[in-house]
């Protein structure tokens, strides 16, 4: 993030938001960022086969900041029954043992 800022990324984002949505758009920017972060996190959990809306027994009663389970899931993929593995991504020929 600091590298992006150093390369001029922050002014570019702010100028885009102000130009297209006005100054009021700057107030929406943090919520958009948090929504995107939750979407990526929920998607990663669903790919690993972990339900992001389920609460573990030893973590009952926890609230902010660890209360993401009480929000709806923003996952881009459905919950997998089995976690994604390297064999799901890489062709089997590349993972075969060579003699």
TORKOL-624556 format. One record per atom (N, C-alpha, C): residue number from 1; residue in three letters; atom name; z, x, y negated. Coordinates in Angstrom, 3 decimals, decimal comma, padded with zeros to 6 digits. Each point is the difference from the previous one (the first is absolute). Example, Ala and Ser with C-alpha at 12.3 -4.5 7.8 and 13.67 -1.06 7.14 Angstrom:
TORKOL-624556
@i->1 | aa->ALA | at->N | c3->007,800 | c1->013,190 | c2->005,690
@i->1 | aa->ALA | at->CA | c3->000,000 | c1->-000,890 | c2->-001,190
@i->1 | aa->ALA | at->C | c3->000,000 | c1->000,900 | c2->-001,200
@i->2 | aa->SER | at->N | c3->-000,720 | c1->-000,350 | c2->-001,050
@i->2 | aa->SER | at->CA | c3->000,060 | c1->000,820 | c2->-001,190
@i->2 | aa->SER | at->C | c3->000,730 | c1->-000,770 | c2->-001,090
This chain:
TORKOL-624556
@i->1 | aa->UNK | at->N | c3->000,000 | c1->000,821 | c2->001,181
@i->1 | aa->UNK | at->CA | c3->000,000 | c1->-000,821 | c2->-001,181
@i->1 | aa->UNK | at->C | c3->000,000 | c1->000,876 | c2->-001,261
@i->2 | aa->UNK | at->N | c3->000,787 | c1->001,078 | c2->000,026
@i->2 | aa->UNK | at->CA | c3->000,026 | c1->000,889 | c2->-001,155
@i->2 | aa->UNK | at->C | c3->-001,337 | c1->000,713 | c2->-000,157
@i->3 | aa->UNK | at->N | c3->-000,642 | c1->000,328 | c2->001,118
@i->3 | aa->UNK | at->CA | c3->-001,303 | c1->000,649 | c2->-000,050
@i->3 | aa->UNK | at->C | c3->-001,032 | c1->-000,951 | c2->-000,608
@i->4 | aa->UNK | at->N | c3->000,073 | c1->-001,279 | c2->000,394
@i->4 | aa->UNK | at->CA | c3->-000,895 | c1->-000,994 | c2->-000,563
@i->4 | aa->UNK | at->C | c3->000,231 | c1->-000,123 | c2->-001,508
@i->5 | aa->UNK | at->N | c3->001,254 | c1->000,012 | c2->-000,409
@i->5 | aa->UNK | at->CA | c3->000,320 | c1->-000,075 | c2->-001,431
@i->5 | aa->UNK | at->C | c3->-000,521 | c1->001,230 | c2->-000,736
@i->6 | aa->UNK | at->N | c3->000,170 | c1->001,172 | c2->000,593
@i->6 | aa->UNK | at->CA | c3->-000,444 | c1->001,241 | c2->-000,628
@i->6 | aa->UNK | at->C | c3->-001,521 | c1->000,041 | c2->-000,159
@i->7 | aa->UNK | at->N | c3->-000,705 | c1->-000,660 | c2->000,887
@i->7 | aa->UNK | at->CA | c3->-001,473 | c1->-000,028 | c2->-000,067
@i->7 | aa->UNK | at->C | c3->-000,519 | c1->-001,141 | c2->-000,865
@i->8 | aa->UNK | at->N | c3->000,901 | c1->-000,721 | c2->-000,665
@i->8 | aa->UNK | at->CA | c3->-000,431 | c1->-001,062 | c2->-000,905
@i->8 | aa->UNK | at->C | c3->-000,066 | c1->-001,366 | c2->000,634
@i->9 | aa->UNK | at->N | c3->000,607 | c1->-000,182 | c2->001,169
@i->9 | aa->UNK | at->CA | c3->-000,050 | c1->-001,286 | c2->000,690
@i->9 | aa->UNK | at->C | c3->000,811 | c1->-001,084 | c2->-000,673
@i->10 | aa->UNK | at->N | c3->001,171 | c1->000,355 | c2->-000,519
@i->10 | aa->UNK | at->CA | c3->000,857 | c1->-001,012 | c2->-000,629
@i->10 | aa->UNK | at->C | c3->-000,646 | c1->-000,615 | c2->-001,239
@i->11 | aa->UNK | at->N | c3->-000,506 | c1->000,807 | c2->-000,939
@i->11 | aa->UNK | at->CA | c3->-000,672 | c1->-000,619 | c2->-001,152
@i->11 | aa->UNK | at->C | c3->-001,200 | c1->-000,852 | c2->000,409
@i->12 | aa->UNK | at->N | c3->-000,697 | c1->000,400 | c2->001,041
@i->12 | aa->UNK | at->CA | c3->-001,154 | c1->-000,783 | c2->000,448
@i->12 | aa->UNK | at->C | c3->000,442 | c1->-001,371 | c2->000,494
@i->13 | aa->UNK | at->N | c3->001,098 | c1->-000,044 | c2->000,767
@i->13 | aa->UNK | at->CA | c3->000,510 | c1->-001,287 | c2->000,497
@i->13 | aa->UNK | at->C | c3->000,484 | c1->-000,853 | c2->-001,163
@i->14 | aa->UNK | at->N | c3->000,788 | c1->000,602 | c2->-000,898
@i->14 | aa->UNK | at->CA | c3->000,539 | c1->-000,757 | c2->-001,129
@i->14 | aa->UNK | at->C | c3->-001,111 | c1->-000,523 | c2->-000,898
@i->15 | aa->UNK | at->N | c3->-001,008 | c1->000,830 | c2->-000,282
@i->15 | aa->UNK | at->CA | c3->-001,123 | c1->-000,449 | c2->-000,835
@i->15 | aa->UNK | at->C | c3->-000,767 | c1->-001,135 | c2->000,664
@i->16 | aa->UNK | at->N | c3->-000,199 | c1->000,090 | c2->001,321
@i->16 | aa->UNK | at->CA | c3->-000,693 | c1->-001,069 | c2->000,721
@i->16 | aa->UNK | at->C | c3->000,773 | c1->-001,307 | c2->-000,098
@i->17 | aa->UNK | at->N | c3->001,319 | c1->000,062 | c2->000,231
@i->17 | aa->UNK | at->CA | c3->000,828 | c1->-001,217 | c2->-000,032
@i->17 | aa->UNK | at->C | c3->000,013 | c1->-000,596 | c2->-001,402
@i->18 | aa->UNK | at->N | c3->000,190 | c1->000,826 | c2->-001,011
@i->18 | aa->UNK | at->CA | c3->000,051 | c1->-000,512 | c2->-001,368
@i->18 | aa->UNK | at->C | c3->-001,348 | c1->-000,576 | c2->-000,423
@i->19 | aa->UNK | at->N | c3->-001,078 | c1->000,667 | c2->000,378
@i->19 | aa->UNK | at->CA | c3->-001,343 | c1->-000,452 | c2->-000,375
@i->19 | aa->UNK | at->C | c3->-000,352 | c1->-001,337 | c2->000,653
@i->20 | aa->UNK | at->N | c3->000,373 | c1->-000,172 | c2->001,278
@i->20 | aa->UNK | at->CA | c3->-000,394 | c1->-001,198 | c2->000,726
@i->20 | aa->UNK | at->C | c3->001,023 | c1->-001,139 | c2->-000,037
@i->21 | aa->UNK | at->N | c3->001,295 | c1->000,335 | c2->-000,137
@i->21 | aa->UNK | at->CA | c3->001,035 | c1->-001,034 | c2->000,080
@i->21 | aa->UNK | at->C | c3->000,906 | c1->-000,037 | c2->-001,225
@i->22 | aa->UNK | at->N | c3->-000,182 | c1->000,912 | c2->-000,919
@i->22 | aa->UNK | at->CA | c3->000,835 | c1->000,055 | c2->-001,191
@i->22 | aa->UNK | at->C | c3->001,323 | c1->000,694 | c2->000,296
@i->23 | aa->UNK | at->N | c3->000,842 | c1->000,043 | c2->-001,022
@i->23 | aa->UNK | at->CA | c3->001,289 | c1->000,670 | c2->000,135
@i->23 | aa->UNK | at->C | c3->000,877 | c1->-000,725 | c2->001,018
@i->24 | aa->UNK | at->N | c3->-000,150 | c1->-001,301 | c2->000,128
@i->24 | aa->UNK | at->CA | c3->000,793 | c1->-000,765 | c2->000,976
@i->24 | aa->UNK | at->C | c3->-000,278 | c1->000,469 | c2->001,423
@i->25 | aa->UNK | at->N | c3->-001,170 | c1->000,557 | c2->000,244
@i->25 | aa->UNK | at->CA | c3->-000,330 | c1->000,515 | c2->001,320
@i->25 | aa->UNK | at->C | c3->000,884 | c1->001,155 | c2->000,421
@i->26 | aa->UNK | at->N | c3->000,547 | c1->000,735 | c2->-000,961
@i->26 | aa->UNK | at->CA | c3->000,900 | c1->001,108 | c2->000,315
@i->26 | aa->UNK | at->C | c3->001,291 | c1->-000,494 | c2->000,646
@i->27 | aa->UNK | at->N | c3->000,407 | c1->-001,231 | c2->-000,316
@i->27 | aa->UNK | at->CA | c3->001,215 | c1->-000,565 | c2->000,605
@i->27 | aa->UNK | at->C | c3->-000,238 | c1->-000,398 | c2->001,460
@i->28 | aa->UNK | at->N | c3->-001,229 | c1->-000,270 | c2->000,349
@i->28 | aa->UNK | at->CA | c3->-000,340 | c1->-000,405 | c2->001,367
@i->28 | aa->UNK | at->C | c3->-000,212 | c1->001,215 | c2->000,905
@i->29 | aa->UNK | at->N | c3->-000,324 | c1->001,136 | c2->-000,589
@i->29 | aa->UNK | at->CA | c3->-000,337 | c1->001,207 | c2->000,750
@i->29 | aa->UNK | at->C | c3->001,062 | c1->000,417 | c2->001,022
@i->30 | aa->UNK | at->N | c3->001,310 | c1->000,007 | c2->-000,320
@i->30 | aa->UNK | at->CA | c3->000,993 | c1->000,382 | c2->001,011
@i->30 | aa->UNK | at->C | c3->000,032 | c1->-000,953 | c2->001,196
@i->31 | aa->UNK | at->N | c3->-000,188 | c1->-001,287 | c2->-000,246
@i->31 | aa->UNK | at->CA | c3->000,024 | c1->-000,968 | c2->001,085
@i->31 | aa->UNK | at->C | c3->-001,211 | c1->000,152 | c2->000,914
@i->32 | aa->UNK | at->N | c3->-001,136 | c1->000,351 | c2->-000,587
@i->32 | aa->UNK | at->CA | c3->-001,197 | c1->000,264 | c2->000,800
@i->32 | aa->UNK | at->C | c3->000,235 | c1->001,226 | c2->000,879
@i->33 | aa->UNK | at->N | c3->000,604 | c1->001,033 | c2->-000,573
@i->33 | aa->UNK | at->CA | c3->000,295 | c1->001,208 | c2->000,777
@i->33 | aa->UNK | at->C | c3->000,970 | c1->-000,270 | c2->001,139
@i->34 | aa->UNK | at->N | c3->001,049 | c1->-000,770 | c2->-000,254
@i->34 | aa->UNK | at->CA | c3->000,961 | c1->-000,328 | c2->001,053
@i->34 | aa->UNK | at->C | c3->-000,633 | c1->-000,850 | c2->001,099
@i->35 | aa->UNK | at->N | c3->-000,868 | c1->-000,925 | c2->-000,395
@i->35 | aa->UNK | at->CA | c3->-000,679 | c1->-000,834 | c2->000,985
@i->35 | aa->UNK | at->C | c3->-000,913 | c1->000,842 | c2->000,880
@i->36 | aa->UNK | at->N | c3->-000,709 | c1->000,945 | c2->-000,591
@i->36 | aa->UNK | at->CA | c3->-000,872 | c1->000,877 | c2->000,787
@i->36 | aa->UNK | at->C | c3->000,827 | c1->000,867 | c2->000,949
@i->37 | aa->UNK | at->N | c3->001,141 | c1->000,502 | c2->-000,480
@i->37 | aa->UNK | at->CA | c3->000,853 | c1->000,829 | c2->000,853
@i->37 | aa->UNK | at->C | c3->000,533 | c1->-000,799 | c2->001,183
@i->38 | aa->UNK | at->N | c3->000,437 | c1->-001,245 | c2->-000,242
@i->38 | aa->UNK | at->CA | c3->000,507 | c1->-000,829 | c2->001,089
@i->38 | aa->UNK | at->C | c3->-001,111 | c1->-000,328 | c2->000,990
@i->39 | aa->UNK | at->N | c3->-001,205 | c1->-000,222 | c2->-000,494
@i->39 | aa->UNK | at->CA | c3->-001,124 | c1->-000,284 | c2->000,880
@i->39 | aa->UNK | at->C | c3->-000,282 | c1->001,178 | c2->000,917
@i->40 | aa->UNK | at->N | c3->-000,020 | c1->001,224 | c2->-000,531
@i->40 | aa->UNK | at->CA | c3->-000,239 | c1->001,187 | c2->000,820
@i->40 | aa->UNK | at->C | c3->001,127 | c1->000,210 | c2->001,000
@i->41 | aa->UNK | at->N | c3->001,242 | c1->-000,200 | c2->-000,435
@i->41 | aa->UNK | at->CA | c3->001,143 | c1->000,189 | c2->000,895
@i->41 | aa->UNK | at->C | c3->-000,035 | c1->-001,027 | c2->001,135
@i->42 | aa->UNK | at->N | c3->-000,222 | c1->-001,270 | c2->-000,327
@i->42 | aa->UNK | at->CA | c3->-000,051 | c1->-001,031 | c2->001,030
@i->42 | aa->UNK | at->C | c3->-001,154 | c1->000,237 | c2->000,963
@i->43 | aa->UNK | at->N | c3->-001,140 | c1->000,451 | c2->-000,515
@i->43 | aa->UNK | at->CA | c3->-001,139 | c1->000,295 | c2->000,861
@i->43 | aa->UNK | at->C | c3->000,329 | c1->001,136 | c2->000,963
@i->44 | aa->UNK | at->N | c3->000,647 | c1->001,046 | c2->-000,506
@i->44 | aa->UNK | at->CA | c3->000,384 | c1->001,122 | c2->000,861
@i->44 | aa->UNK | at->C | c3->000,985 | c1->-000,449 | c2->001,082
@i->45 | aa->UNK | at->N | c3->000,942 | c1->-000,852 | c2->-000,356
@i->45 | aa->UNK | at->CA | c3->000,975 | c1->-000,492 | c2->000,984
@i->45 | aa->UNK | at->C | c3->-000,677 | c1->-000,865 | c2->001,064
@i->46 | aa->UNK | at->N | c3->-000,941 | c1->-000,847 | c2->-000,406
@i->46 | aa->UNK | at->CA | c3->-000,705 | c1->-000,851 | c2->000,961
@i->46 | aa->UNK | at->C | c3->-000,866 | c1->000,838 | c2->000,945
@i->47 | aa->UNK | at->N | c3->-000,604 | c1->001,065 | c2->-000,501
@i->47 | aa->UNK | at->CA | c3->-000,788 | c1->000,887 | c2->000,871
@i->47 | aa->UNK | at->C | c3->000,891 | c1->000,696 | c2->001,017
@i->48 | aa->UNK | at->N | c3->001,254 | c1->000,257 | c2->-000,358
@i->48 | aa->UNK | at->CA | c3->000,943 | c1->000,639 | c2->000,919
@i->48 | aa->UNK | at->C | c3->000,672 | c1->-001,008 | c2->000,929
@i->49 | aa->UNK | at->N | c3->-000,302 | c1->-001,293 | c2->-000,178
@i->49 | aa->UNK | at->CA | c3->000,582 | c1->-001,020 | c2->000,865
@i->49 | aa->UNK | at->C | c3->001,380 | c1->-000,447 | c2->-000,440
@i->50 | aa->UNK | at->N | c3->000,361 | c1->000,245 | c2->-001,254
@i->50 | aa->UNK | at->CA | c3->001,305 | c1->-000,385 | c2->-000,528
@i->50 | aa->UNK | at->C | c3->-000,194 | c1->-001,170 | c2->-000,966
@i->51 | aa->UNK | at->N | c3->000,736 | c1->-001,083 | c2->000,231
@i->51 | aa->UNK | at->CA | c3->-000,097 | c1->-001,169 | c2->-000,868
@i->51 | aa->UNK | at->C | c3->000,741 | c1->000,278 | c2->-001,307
@i->52 | aa->UNK | at->N | c3->-000,704 | c1->000,023 | c2->-001,154
@i->52 | aa->UNK | at->CA | c3->000,661 | c1->000,326 | c2->-001,262
@i->52 | aa->UNK | at->C | c3->000,927 | c1->-001,094 | c2->-000,515
@i->53 | aa->UNK | at->N | c3->-000,049 | c1->-001,199 | c2->000,589
@i->53 | aa->UNK | at->CA | c3->000,866 | c1->-001,088 | c2->-000,452
@i->53 | aa->UNK | at->C | c3->001,243 | c1->-000,167 | c2->000,873
@i->54 | aa->UNK | at->N | c3->000,116 | c1->000,797 | c2->001,042
@i->54 | aa->UNK | at->CA | c3->001,148 | c1->-000,109 | c2->000,909
@i->54 | aa->UNK | at->C | c3->001,128 | c1->000,912 | c2->-000,472
@i->55 | aa->UNK | at->N | c3->001,242 | c1->-000,488 | c2->000,121
@i->55 | aa->UNK | at->CA | c3->001,168 | c1->000,763 | c2->-000,416
@i->55 | aa->UNK | at->C | c3->000,723 | c1->000,515 | c2->001,234
@i->56 | aa->UNK | at->N | c3->000,309 | c1->001,286 | c2->000,024
@i->56 | aa->UNK | at->CA | c3->000,755 | c1->000,574 | c2->001,117
@i->56 | aa->UNK | at->C | c3->001,444 | c1->-000,508 | c2->-000,059
@i->57 | aa->UNK | at->N | c3->000,629 | c1->-000,120 | c2->001,174
@i->57 | aa->UNK | at->CA | c3->001,368 | c1->-000,516 | c2->000,067
@i->57 | aa->UNK | at->C | c3->000,973 | c1->000,844 | c2->-000,810
@i->58 | aa->UNK | at->N | c3->-000,166 | c1->001,314 | c2->000,020
@i->58 | aa->UNK | at->CA | c3->000,941 | c1->000,870 | c2->-000,711
@i->58 | aa->UNK | at->C | c3->-000,253 | c1->000,050 | c2->-001,509
@i->59 | aa->UNK | at->N | c3->-001,037 | c1->-000,691 | c2->-000,476
@i->59 | aa->UNK | at->CA | c3->-000,316 | c1->-000,001 | c2->-001,429
@i->59 | aa->UNK | at->C | c3->000,085 | c1->-001,380 | c2->-000,616
@i->60 | aa->UNK | at->N | c3->000,704 | c1->-000,909 | c2->000,637
@i->60 | aa->UNK | at->CA | c3->000,161 | c1->-001,361 | c2->-000,537
@i->60 | aa->UNK | at->C | c3->000,788 | c1->000,055 | c2->-001,299
@i->61 | aa->UNK | at->N | c3->-000,351 | c1->-000,842 | c2->-000,936
@i->61 | aa->UNK | at->CA | c3->000,727 | c1->-000,101 | c2->-001,252
@i->61 | aa->UNK | at->C | c3->-000,397 | c1->000,996 | c2->-001,061
@i->62 | aa->UNK | at->N | c3->-000,948 | c1->000,883 | c2->000,295
@i->62 | aa->UNK | at->CA | c3->-000,445 | c1->000,960 | c2->-001,006
@i->62 | aa->UNK | at->C | c3->-000,933 | c1->-000,683 | c2->-000,986
@i->63 | aa->UNK | at->N | c3->000,120 | c1->000,371 | c2->-001,233
@i->63 | aa->UNK | at->CA | c3->-000,856 | c1->-000,562 | c2->-001,036
@i->63 | aa->UNK | at->C | c3->-000,830 | c1->001,077 | c2->-000,645
@i->64 | aa->UNK | at->N | c3->-000,216 | c1->-000,130 | c2->-001,289
@i->64 | aa->UNK | at->CA | c3->-000,799 | c1->000,972 | c2->-000,747
@i->64 | aa->UNK | at->C | c3->000,643 | c1->001,366 | c2->000,095
@i->65 | aa->UNK | at->N | c3->-000,704 | c1->001,082 | c2->000,205
@i->65 | aa->UNK | at->CA | c3->-001,453 | c1->000,135 | c2->000,050
@i->65 | aa->UNK | at->C | c3->-000,578 | c1->-000,103 | c2->001,399
@i->66 | aa->UNK | at->N | c3->000,829 | c1->-000,231 | c2->001,011
@i->66 | aa->UNK | at->CA | c3->-000,526 | c1->-000,047 | c2->001,364
@i->66 | aa->UNK | at->C | c3->-000,207 | c1->-001,438 | c2->000,473
@i->67 | aa->UNK | at->N | c3->-000,341 | c1->-000,888 | c2->-000,891
@i->67 | aa->UNK | at->CA | c3->-000,172 | c1->-001,403 | c2->000,363
@i->67 | aa->UNK | at->C | c3->-001,451 | c1->-000,430 | c2->000,098
@i->68 | aa->UNK | at->N | c3->-000,907 | c1->000,942 | c2->000,284
@i->68 | aa->UNK | at->CA | c3->-001,419 | c1->-000,338 | c2->000,092
@i->68 | aa->UNK | at->C | c3->-000,317 | c1->-000,967 | c2->001,119
@i->69 | aa->UNK | at->N | c3->000,882 | c1->-000,104 | c2->000,983
@i->69 | aa->UNK | at->CA | c3->-000,217 | c1->-000,923 | c2->001,114
@i->69 | aa->UNK | at->C | c3->000,089 | c1->-001,448 | c2->-000,441
@i->70 | aa->UNK | at->N | c3->000,673 | c1->-000,259 | c2->-001,124
@i->70 | aa->UNK | at->CA | c3->000,138 | c1->-001,382 | c2->-000,456
@i->70 | aa->UNK | at->C | c3->-001,232 | c1->-000,478 | c2->-000,764
@i->71 | aa->UNK | at->N | c3->-000,897 | c1->000,912 | c2->-000,353
@i->71 | aa->UNK | at->CA | c3->-001,248 | c1->-000,357 | c2->-000,667
@i->71 | aa->UNK | at->C | c3->-001,080 | c1->-000,270 | c2->001,044
@i->72 | aa->UNK | at->N | c3->-001,024 | c1->-000,756 | c2->-000,356
@i->72 | aa->UNK | at->CA | c3->-001,078 | c1->-000,231 | c2->000,964
@i->72 | aa->UNK | at->C | c3->-000,758 | c1->001,297 | c2->000,289
@i->73 | aa->UNK | at->N | c3->-000,546 | c1->000,082 | c2->001,193
@i->73 | aa->UNK | at->CA | c3->-000,762 | c1->001,181 | c2->000,388
@i->73 | aa->UNK | at->C | c3->-001,350 | c1->-000,001 | c2->-000,717
@i->74 | aa->UNK | at->N | c3->-000,361 | c1->001,138 | c2->-000,556
@i->74 | aa->UNK | at->CA | c3->-001,286 | c1->000,158 | c2->-000,680
@i->74 | aa->UNK | at->C | c3->-000,925 | c1->000,907 | c2->000,796
@i->75 | aa->UNK | at->N | c3->000,187 | c1->000,030 | c2->001,308
@i->75 | aa->UNK | at->CA | c3->-000,776 | c1->000,882 | c2->000,862
@i->75 | aa->UNK | at->C | c3->-001,471 | c1->-000,393 | c2->000,000
@i->76 | aa->UNK | at->N | c3->-000,862 | c1->001,009 | c2->000,044
@i->76 | aa->UNK | at->CA | c3->-001,440 | c1->-000,228 | c2->000,042
@i->76 | aa->UNK | at->C | c3->-000,513 | c1->-000,190 | c2->001,422
@i->77 | aa->UNK | at->N | c3->000,852 | c1->000,271 | c2->000,997
@i->77 | aa->UNK | at->CA | c3->-000,366 | c1->-000,147 | c2->001,404
@i->77 | aa->UNK | at->C | c3->001,083 | c1->-000,816 | c2->000,707
@i->78 | aa->UNK | at->N | c3->-000,340 | c1->-000,670 | c2->001,105
@i->78 | aa->UNK | at->CA | c3->001,036 | c1->-000,730 | c2->000,743
@i->78 | aa->UNK | at->C | c3->000,949 | c1->000,964 | c2->000,720
@i->79 | aa->UNK | at->N | c3->001,153 | c1->-000,502 | c2->000,354
@i->79 | aa->UNK | at->CA | c3->000,994 | c1->000,786 | c2->000,724
@i->79 | aa->UNK | at->C | c3->-000,533 | c1->000,344 | c2->001,385
@i->80 | aa->UNK | at->N | c3->000,023 | c1->001,288 | c2->000,348
@i->80 | aa->UNK | at->CA | c3->-000,483 | c1->000,447 | c2->001,306
@i->80 | aa->UNK | at->C | c3->001,098 | c1->-000,150 | c2->001,036
@i->81 | aa->UNK | at->N | c3->-000,392 | c1->-000,348 | c2->001,216
@i->81 | aa->UNK | at->CA | c3->000,973 | c1->-000,088 | c2->001,091
@i->81 | aa->UNK | at->C | c3->000,454 | c1->001,392 | c2->000,420
@i->82 | aa->UNK | at->N | c3->-000,916 | c1->000,962 | c2->-000,041
@i->82 | aa->UNK | at->CA | c3->000,309 | c1->001,380 | c2->000,353
@i->82 | aa->UNK | at->C | c3->-000,352 | c1->000,884 | c2->-001,194
@i->83 | aa->UNK | at->N | c3->000,813 | c1->001,005 | c2->-000,277
@i->83 | aa->UNK | at->CA | c3->-000,290 | c1->000,870 | c2->-001,145
@i->83 | aa->UNK | at->C | c3->-001,357 | c1->000,690 | c2->000,138
@i->84 | aa->UNK | at->N | c3->-000,614 | c1->000,257 | c2->-001,129
@i->84 | aa->UNK | at->CA | c3->-001,274 | c1->000,705 | c2->-000,005
@i->84 | aa->UNK | at->C | c3->000,254 | c1->001,454 | c2->000,419
@i->85 | aa->UNK | at->N | c3->-000,888 | c1->000,529 | c2->000,793
@i->85 | aa->UNK | at->CA | c3->000,146 | c1->001,370 | c2->000,477
@i->85 | aa->UNK | at->C | c3->-001,228 | c1->000,813 | c2->-000,394
@i->86 | aa->UNK | at->N | c3->000,081 | c1->001,272 | c2->000,237
@i->86 | aa->UNK | at->CA | c3->-001,120 | c1->000,875 | c2->-000,312
@i->86 | aa->UNK | at->C | c3->-001,240 | c1->-000,375 | c2->000,817
@i->87 | aa->UNK | at->N | c3->000,212 | c1->-000,483 | c2->001,217
@i->87 | aa->UNK | at->CA | c3->-001,124 | c1->-000,401 | c2->000,853
@i->87 | aa->UNK | at->C | c3->-000,737 | c1->-001,226 | c2->-000,547
@i->88 | aa->UNK | at->N | c3->000,656 | c1->-000,778 | c2->-000,857
@i->88 | aa->UNK | at->CA | c3->-000,663 | c1->-001,141 | c2->-000,626
@i->88 | aa->UNK | at->C | c3->-000,960 | c1->000,439 | c2->-001,096
@i->89 | aa->UNK | at->N | c3->000,201 | c1->001,190 | c2->-000,539
@i->89 | aa->UNK | at->CA | c3->-000,784 | c1->000,474 | c2->-001,142
@i->89 | aa->UNK | at->C | c3->-001,044 | c1->001,032 | c2->000,405
@i->90 | aa->UNK | at->N | c3->000,424 | c1->000,963 | c2->000,815
@i->90 | aa->UNK | at->CA | c3->-000,865 | c1->001,124 | c2->000,370
@i->90 | aa->UNK | at->C | c3->-000,712 | c1->-000,314 | c2->001,317
@i->91 | aa->UNK | at->N | c3->-001,288 | c1->000,302 | c2->000,109
@i->91 | aa->UNK | at->CA | c3->-000,706 | c1->-000,228 | c2->001,263
@i->91 | aa->UNK | at->C | c3->000,651 | c1->000,772 | c2->001,148
@i->92 | aa->UNK | at->N | c3->-000,016 | c1->-000,591 | c2->001,184
@i->92 | aa->UNK | at->CA | c3->000,651 | c1->000,592 | c2->001,175
@i->92 | aa->UNK | at->C | c3->-000,574 | c1->001,374 | c2->000,344
@i->93 | aa->UNK | at->N | c3->-001,285 | c1->000,218 | c2->-000,270
@i->93 | aa->UNK | at->CA | c3->-000,617 | c1->001,286 | c2->000,327
@i->93 | aa->UNK | at->C | c3->000,646 | c1->001,148 | c2->-000,778
@i->94 | aa->UNK | at->N | c3->000,470 | c1->-000,267 | c2->-001,186
@i->94 | aa->UNK | at->CA | c3->000,644 | c1->001,048 | c2->-000,793
@i->94 | aa->UNK | at->C | c3->001,416 | c1->000,291 | c2->000,463
@i->95 | aa->UNK | at->N | c3->000,623 | c1->-000,960 | c2->000,682
@i->95 | aa->UNK | at->CA | c3->001,372 | c1->000,179 | c2->000,470
@i->95 | aa->UNK | at->C | c3->000,071 | c1->000,481 | c2->001,449
@i->96 | aa->UNK | at->N | c3->-001,141 | c1->000,105 | c2->000,657
@i->96 | aa->UNK | at->CA | c3->-000,007 | c1->000,415 | c2->001,402
@i->96 | aa->UNK | at->C | c3->000,426 | c1->001,467 | c2->000,118
@i->97 | aa->UNK | at->N | c3->000,677 | c1->000,301 | c2->001,104
@i->97 | aa->UNK | at->CA | c3->000,447 | c1->001,385 | c2->000,248
@i->97 | aa->UNK | at->C | c3->-001,201 | c1->000,845 | c2->000,397
@i->98 | aa->UNK | at->N | c3->-000,067 | c1->001,176 | c2->-000,571
@i->98 | aa->UNK | at->CA | c3->-001,083 | c1->000,922 | c2->000,334
@i->98 | aa->UNK | at->C | c3->000,519 | c1->001,045 | c2->000,975
@i->99 | aa->UNK | at->N | c3->-000,823 | c1->000,327 | c2->000,946
@i->99 | aa->UNK | at->CA | c3->000,409 | c1->001,001 | c2->001,009
@i->99 | aa->UNK | at->C | c3->-000,689 | c1->001,309 | c2->-000,204
